[in-house]
Amino acid sequence: MWADILAKYAIWMMMTYLTNVWKLGFTHAAAIVNFFWGIVLMLPVVIQFLVDTIIGNYWMLVVSSFAYSAGFGFLTMSRPPVLSEAMGTCSEYKPKCIGEGQEILFYTALALIAFGLSSHLTSLGGFMEEQMVEVVEEDVNVSAFCMFVWSMFGVILVPIIAAIALSYIKPWTLRFGIPTICTVVATLIFLTSLCSYNHVQPQGSPLTTVFRVFVVSTSKLFYRRPRDPSELYERCDPNFYLQPHTCGLSYFIEQADHLNQKVGRLTVQLPILLWLYDIAKSKFAGVYIKFTNLLNSLGCKKYAPVIGVAISMILVTLCCIVAAKVEARRLRIVRNHNLIDMPEDKIPMSMFLLLPQFLLLGGFDGISETSISSFLIDQFPPLMYRYMVHIAIGLFGVGTMGGSVLSVYVVGKVNERGGRSLSWFQHTLNKSRLDNYYWTLAVLATVNLVVFILMAIWYAYRDGELEELEAPEFGETGEPFDDNSNCCC
């Protein structure tokens, strides 16, 4: 867990790396980062199906740990100074020093890291539950206490240390090299007890039945209706038998990277904002869970997820409005200090003016992930509970990978066809009009809220079977909450 947290903070610095070292435009860099996180959020459904039908949690963790370690190894090797002699390139952190071989290593690393990260998010909770099955009764308290201590260390202390320490490390080789070492060490620690783990064989997936229904339904489209009505019924044949679930954050990071990071004489590094985002995400989710349990006690539990989604839409609308106003102020300061053509210079504006939009975005993510998962769990059959959490997170992945990238492209094209000489999205942030983009998102979010409210009024709700929920723990940035089965039944 602690290695995953360090790795994620390193990945969140990827936006800064792509704009400062590769000199990519901020929209291009954001597209790469958003595509990566979209894949991470969409893969758990597929991985859960593979775990349930073929490989199991144990071997999935083994495979993903190797992929995770190899991915960060390739990422570190793709830095210009590492393989400059072998690749015949220079060793400076400049675009001219990045050859084709280093680009291949970089994108291969992102694919391996995405698979490893998604597999850990999917299998780690189930694997830990499997290990607790064989624990004798007298050892339960000791084991629970040890797991609690390590969880507290990983979830609280490591993010603080990562947010402070990694920010002061300037060479990118070390910024990615330290998480590489941590993932390798974590993998070796995991493998040292390889023979002592409890192996649980795959038990099958309810998605198999769903797939069979779709396949059979599709195949029936090509059958003609038989003339003999007796052929419509099942025939008893002894030879046959029946066989028995952050566009905004990327831009926010790029904005904060070029603002004043000092509080008095103290320099506060950028990952502090990510850590505060994590805290807001967890706290808002906890408040929403308390509200949900209150509605459960009043007999209105089936409406709680819908109310949560509506609240999250209000929060994201406010987030876009605040972000638009802050960006408009930043652009005024840029123009007043003649910094339009100086994208690398620091802007005399405090980084903490971005804090409200980080907190609102954290609140949106915390409430929306929890409420959408609760809605899917409450409205679908019990056999699909485990998959509903992953499907909910996968929806966010689709929005992150497709919605954010597509929205930037569409808004840019519409803006160009509107007769304006320049698009809102230029190569650098100082020349762009990100404030207009945020206002557009605020309008779209408002329209989406109105449509959602109308659909929620007309929707026929199913009486769910959820009991009181416990607040999920969001251990690190970008991680879906723990899909503990105790929260779903």
C-alpha positions in Angstrom: 0.0 0.0 0.0 2.7 2.5 1.0 4.6 1.8 -2.3 1.4 2.4 -4.3 0.9 5.8 -2.6 4.4 6.9 -3.4 4.0 5.7 -7.0 0.8 7.6 -7.4 2.2 10.8 -6.2 5.1 10.3 -8.7 2.6 9.7 -11.5 0.6 12.8 -10.6 3.8 14.8 -11.3 3.7 13.5 -14.9 1.8 16.5 -16.1 4.7 18.8 -14.9 7.3 16.5 -16.4 5.6 16.4 -19.9 5.3 20.2 -20.0 8.6 21.1 -18.5 10.9 18.4 -20.1 9.1 17.2 -23.2 7.8 20.7 -23.8 4.4 19.4 -24.8 1.4 21.7 -24.9 -0.6 21.6 -21.7 -3.7 20.1 -23.5 -1.5 17.4 -25.1 0.1 16.6 -21.7 -3.3 16.6 -20.0 -4.6 14.2 -22.7 -1.8 11.7 -21.9 -2.4 11.9 -18.2 -6.2 11.7 -18.4 -6.0 8.8 -20.8 -3.7 7.0 -18.4 -6.0 7.5 -15.4 -9.0 6.6 -17.5 -7.4 3.2 -18.3 -6.6 2.7 -14.6 -10.2 3.3 -13.7 -11.8 1.2 -16.5 -9.6 -1.9 -16.2 -10.9 -3.2 -12.7 -14.1 -4.6 -14.2 -12.1 -6.7 -16.7 -9.5 -7.7 -14.0 -12.2 -8.7 -11.6 -13.7 -11.0 -14.2 -10.3 -12.6 -14.8 -9.8 -13.0 -11.1 -13.2 -14.6 -10.6 -12.9 -17.0 -13.6 -9.3 -17.8 -14.3 -6.4 -16.5 -12.2 -7.6 -15.7 -8.7 -6.5 -12.8 -6.4 -3.2 -14.4 -5.4 -1.7 -14.9 -8.9 -3.2 -11.6 -10.1 -1.2 -9.8 -7.4 1.9 -11.7 -8.4 1.6 -10.8 -12.1 0.6 -7.2 -11.4 3.5 -6.7 -8.9 6.0 -7.7 -11.6 4.3 -5.5 -14.2 4.2 -2.6 -11.7 7.9 -2.9 -10.9 8.9 -3.3 -14.6 6.7 -0.3 -15.5 8.5 2.0 -13.0 11.8 0.5 -14.1 11.1 1.4 -17.7 9.8 4.9 -16.6 13.1 5.6 -14.9 15.1 4.3 -17.8 13.2 6.6 -20.2 14.8 9.7 -18.5 17.3 11.3 -20.9 20.4 10.9 -18.6 19.9 7.1 -18.0 20.3 5.7 -21.5 21.8 8.7 -23.3 25.0 6.8 -24.3 23.2 3.6 -25.4 20.6 5.7 -27.4 23.1 8.1 -28.8 21.3 11.1 -27.4 22.3 13.9 -25.0 21.7 13.7 -21.3 20.0 17.0 -20.6 16.3 17.3 -19.7 15.3 18.8 -23.1 13.1 17.5 -25.9 16.0 17.1 -28.3 17.5 14.6 -25.8 14.5 12.3 -25.9 14.9 9.7 -28.7 12.4 7.2 -30.2 13.7 4.4 -27.9 13.0 6.5 -24.8 9.5 7.3 -26.0 8.8 3.6 -26.5 10.1 2.9 -23.0 7.9 5.8 -21.6 4.6 4.6 -23.2 5.3 1.0 -22.4 5.9 2.0 -18.8 2.6 3.8 -18.6 0.8 0.7 -19.9 2.5 -1.6 -17.4 1.9 0.8 -14.5 -1.8 1.2 -15.5 -2.3 -2.6 -15.4 -0.4 -3.0 -12.2 -2.2 -0.2 -10.4 -5.6 -1.4 -11.5 -4.8 -5.0 -10.5 -3.7 -3.9 -7.1 -6.9 -1.8 -6.6 -9.0 -4.8 -7.6 -7.3 -7.8 -6.0 -5.6 -6.4 -2.8 -8.8 -6.2 -0.8 -10.1 -9.6 -1.8 -6.6 -11.2 -1.2 -6.5 -9.8 2.3 -9.9 -11.2 3.1 -8.8 -14.6 1.8 -5.9 -14.6 4.2 -8.1 -13.8 7.2 -10.3 -16.9 6.6 -7.8 -19.3 8.0 -6.8 -17.2 11.0 -7.7 -18.9 14.3 -10.0 -17.1 16.6 -7.4 -16.2 19.2 -5.2 -14.5 16.6 -7.9 -12.4 15.1 -7.4 -9.4 17.4 -3.6 -9.4 17.0 -3.9 -9.6 13.3 -6.5 -6.9 13.1 -4.4 -4.7 15.3 -1.3 -5.2 13.1 -3.2 -4.5 9.9 -4.7 -1.4 11.5 -1.2 -0.1 12.5 0.2 -0.8 9.0 -2.9 0.7 7.3 -2.6 3.9 9.4 1.1 4.1 8.5 0.4 3.7 4.8 -2.7 5.9 4.5 -1.6 8.8 6.8 2.1 9.0 7.2 3.3 7.9 3.8 1.3 10.6 1.9 2.6 13.3 4.2 6.2 12.1 3.7 5.7 11.7 0.0 4.1 15.2 -0.4 7.0 16.8 1.4 10.0 14.7 0.4 9.4 14.1 -3.3 8.7 17.7 -3.9 12.2 18.7 -2.9 13.9 16.1 -5.2 14.6 18.0 -8.4 16.2 15.4 -10.8 13.4 13.5 -12.5 15.5 10.3 -12.5 15.3 10.3 -8.7 11.7 11.4 -8.6 10.8 8.3 -10.6 13.7 6.1 -9.3 12.6 6.3 -5.6 9.1 4.9 -6.3 10.8 2.3 -8.5 12.9 1.1 -5.6 9.9 1.1 -3.3 7.8 -1.0 -5.7 10.6 -3.5 -6.2 11.1 -3.8 -2.4 7.4 -4.2 -1.8 7.2 -6.9 -4.5 10.2 -8.8 -2.9 8.6 -8.5 0.6 5.4 -10.0 -0.9 7.2 -12.8 -2.6 9.1 -13.8 0.6 6.0 -15.3 2.0 4.8 -16.8 -1.2 4.3 -20.3 0.2 2.5 -19.2 3.4 -0.4 -17.4 1.7 -3.9 -19.0 1.5 -4.6 -19.9 -2.1 -8.3 -19.6 -3.1 -9.3 -21.0 -6.4 -11.5 -18.9 -8.7 -15.2 -19.4 -7.9 -16.7 -18.1 -11.2 -18.2 -14.8 -12.1 -21.9 -13.7 -12.4 -20.8 -11.8 -15.5 -20.5 -15.2 -17.3 -24.3 -15.6 -17.0 -24.8 -12.1 -18.3 -22.6 -12.7 -21.3 -24.4 -16.0 -22.0 -27.7 -14.2 -22.0 -26.5 -11.6 -24.5 -24.9 -14.2 -26.7 -28.1 -16.4 -26.7 -30.3 -13.3 -27.3 -28.2 -12.2 -30.2 -28.1 -15.7 -31.8 -31.9 -15.9 -31.5 -32.2 -12.8 -33.8 -31.1 -15.0 -36.7 -33.6 -17.9 -36.0 -36.9 -18.2 -37.8 -40.0 -18.9 -35.7 -40.7 -22.6 -36.0 -44.1 -23.6 -37.4 -44.5 -26.4 -34.9 -45.3 -24.7 -31.5 -43.8 -27.7 -29.7 -40.4 -26.6 -30.8 -40.7 -23.5 -28.8 -40.4 -25.4 -25.5 -37.4 -27.0 -23.8 -36.8 -30.6 -24.8 -35.7 -33.0 -22.1 -32.5 -34.7 -23.4 -30.2 -36.6 -21.0 -27.2 -35.5 -23.1 -27.8 -31.8 -22.3 -27.7 -30.0 -18.9 -27.9 -26.5 -17.6 -24.8 -24.8 -16.2 -25.1 -22.9 -13.3 -19.5 -7.0 -11.7 -9.9 14.1 -13.7 -9.7 16.5 -16.4 -9.8 19.3 -13.9 -7.1 18.0 -11.6 -4.6 17.8 -14.5 -5.2 21.5 -15.4 -5.2 22.5 -11.7 -1.7 20.9 -11.3 -0.4 22.7 -14.3 -1.8 26.0 -13.0 -0.3 25.6 -9.5 3.1 24.6 -10.8 3.7 28.2 -12.1 2.3 30.1 -9.1 4.0 31.4 -6.0 4.4 28.5 -3.6 5.7 30.5 -0.6 3.8 31.1 2.7 5.8 33.8 4.3 9.4 32.5 4.1 8.3 28.9 3.9 8.2 27.2 0.5 5.3 24.8 0.3 5.5 22.2 -2.5 2.8 21.3 -5.0 1.9 17.8 -3.7 0.4 19.4 -0.6 -2.6 20.4 -2.7 -3.0 16.8 -3.8 -2.9 15.7 -0.2 -5.5 18.2 0.8 -7.6 17.0 -2.2 -7.4 13.5 -0.8 -8.5 14.7 2.6 -11.5 16.6 1.2 -12.4 13.5 -0.9 -12.4 11.3 2.2 -14.2 13.8 4.5 -16.9 14.6 2.0 -17.5 10.9 1.5 -17.8 10.4 5.2 -20.3 13.2 5.6 -22.4 11.8 2.8 -22.4 8.3 4.3 -23.7 9.8 7.6 -26.4 11.6 5.6 -27.2 8.3 3.9 -27.5 6.4 7.1 -29.8 9.2 8.4 -32.1 8.7 5.4 -32.0 4.9 6.0 -33.3 5.4 9.5 -36.2 7.5 8.1 -37.1 4.8 5.6 -35.9 6.8 2.5 -32.7 4.9 1.8 -33.5 4.3 -1.9 -33.4 8.1 -2.5 -30.0 8.6 -0.8 -27.8 7.7 -3.8 -29.7 10.0 -6.1 -29.5 12.9 -3.7 -25.8 12.2 -3.4 -25.3 12.4 -7.2 -27.3 15.7 -7.3 -25.1 17.2 -4.5 -21.9 16.1 -6.3 -23.2 17.8 -9.5 -23.7 21.0 -7.5 -20.2 20.8 -6.1 -18.6 20.3 -9.5 -20.6 23.3 -10.9 -19.3 25.4 -8.0 -15.8 24.0 -8.7 -15.9 25.1 -12.3 -17.2 28.6 -11.4 -14.5 29.1 -8.8 -11.8 27.7 -11.2 -13.0 30.2 -13.9 -12.8 33.2 -11.6 -9.4 32.2 -10.3 -8.0 31.6 -13.8 -9.4 34.9 -15.0 -7.5 36.6 -12.1 -4.4 34.7 -13.0 -4.6 35.8 -16.6 -5.0 39.4 -15.5 -1.8 39.2 -13.5 0.0 37.5 -16.4 -1.0 40.4 -18.7 -0.2 43.1 -16.1 3.4 41.7 -15.6 4.0 41.0 -19.3 4.4 37.2 -18.7 2.3 36.0 -21.7 5.4 34.9 -23.6 7.2 33.6 -20.5 5.5 30.3 -19.6 8.4 29.1 -17.4 8.4 32.2 -15.1 6.6 32.2 -11.8 3.5 34.3 -11.5 3.2 36.6 -8.5 0.0 34.9 -7.3 -0.3 32.5 -4.3 -0.8 28.8 -5.2 -3.3 28.5 -2.3 -5.8 30.6 -4.3 -6.4 27.3 -6.1 -7.2 25.5 -2.8 -11.0 26.0 -2.9 -11.3 24.3 -6.3 -9.1 21.4 -5.2 -11.3 21.0 -2.2 -14.5 21.2 -4.2 -13.2 18.7 -6.7 -12.3 16.4 -3.9 -15.8 16.7 -2.5 -17.3 16.0 -5.9 -15.1 12.8 -6.4 -15.8 11.6 -2.9 -19.6 11.9 -2.9 -20.1 11.0 -6.6 -18.0 7.8 -6.4 -19.8 6.7 -3.2 -23.3 7.6 -4.3 -23.0 6.1 -7.8 -21.7 2.9 -6.4 -24.5 2.8 -3.8 -27.1 3.4 -6.5 -25.8 0.6 -8.7 -25.5 -1.8 -5.8 -29.0 -0.9 -4.6 -30.7 -1.3 -8.0 -28.9 -4.4 -9.2 -29.1 -8.1 -8.1 -26.9 -9.1 -5.1 -24.7 -11.4 -7.3 -23.5 -8.2 -9.1 -22.6 -6.3 -5.9 -18.8 -6.8 -6.3 -18.8 -5.6 -9.9 -21.0 -2.5 -9.3 -18.2 -0.7 -7.4 -15.8 -1.3 -10.3 -18.5 -0.4 -12.9 -19.1 2.9 -11.1 -15.4 3.7 -11.1 -15.2 2.6 -14.7 -17.8 5.3 -15.6 -15.4 7.9 -14.1 -12.7 6.3 -16.2 -14.8 6.7 -19.4 -15.4 10.4 -18.4 -11.7 10.9 -17.7 -10.3 9.3 -20.8 -13.0 10.2 -23.3 -15.0 13.1 -21.8 -12.1 15.4 -20.8 -10.1 14.8 -24.0 -13.1 15.0 -26.3 -14.5 18.1 -24.6 -11.3 20.0 -25.1 -11.2 19.0 -28.7 -14.9 19.8 -29.4 -14.8 23.1 -27.5 -11.6 24.1 -29.4 -13.1 23.3 -32.8 -16.4 25.1 -32.0 -14.5 28.1 -30.8 -12.4 28.2 -34.0 -15.5 27.9 -36.2 -17.2 30.7 -34.2 -15.1 33.2 -36.1 -12.4 33.7 -33.4 -8.8 33.9 -34.7 -7.4 31.9 -31.8 -8.7 28.8 -30.0 -9.1 28.8 -26.2 -6.4 26.2 -26.1 -2.9 27.3 -27.1 0.5 25.6 -26.6 1.1 27.4 -23.2 -1.3 28.1 -20.3 -0.6 31.8 -20.4 -1.8 32.2 -24.0 -4.9 30.0 -23.4 -8.3 31.0 -22.2 -8.9 28.2 -19.7 -11.4 30.4 -17.8 -13.8 30.3 -20.8 -13.5 26.5 -20.8 -14.3 26.4 -17.1 -17.4 28.6 -17.7 -18.5 26.3 -20.5 -18.1 23.3 -18.2 -20.1 25.1 -15.5 -23.0 25.7 -17.9 -22.9 22.0 -19.1 -22.9 20.8 -15.5 -25.9 22.9 -14.7 -27.8 21.6 -17.7 -26.7 18.1 -16.7 -28.1 18.7 -13.2 -31.5 19.8 -14.5 -31.8 16.7 -16.8 -30.7 14.4 -14.0 -33.3 15.8 -11.6 -36.0 15.3 -14.2 -34.9 11.7 -14.8 -34.6 11.0 -11.1 -38.2 12.1 -10.6 -39.5 9.8 -13.3 -37.3 6.8 -12.4 -39.0 3.8 -10.8 -36.9 2.9 -7.8 -36.2 -0.6 -6.6 -36.4 -1.2 -2.9 -32.7 -1.9 -2.0 -31.3 -4.2 0.5 -28.4 -2.0 1.8 -27.9 -1.7 5.5 -26.0 1.2 7.1 -22.8 2.0 5.3 -19.4 2.8 6.6 -17.4 5.7 5.2 -14.9 4.5 2.6 -11.2 5.3 3.1 -9.6 7.0 0.1 -6.0 6.1 0.8 -4.4 8.1 -2.1 -5.1 10.3 -5.1 -6.9 8.5 -7.9 -7.8 5.4 -5.9 -11.3 4.0 -5.9 -12.6 3.3 -2.4 -12.3 -0.1 -0.8 -14.9 -2.5 -2.1 -15.3 -4.3 1.2 -18.1 -6.7 0.9 -19.4 -5.8 4.3 -20.5 -2.4 2.9 -22.7 -4.1 0.3 -24.9 -6.5 2.1 
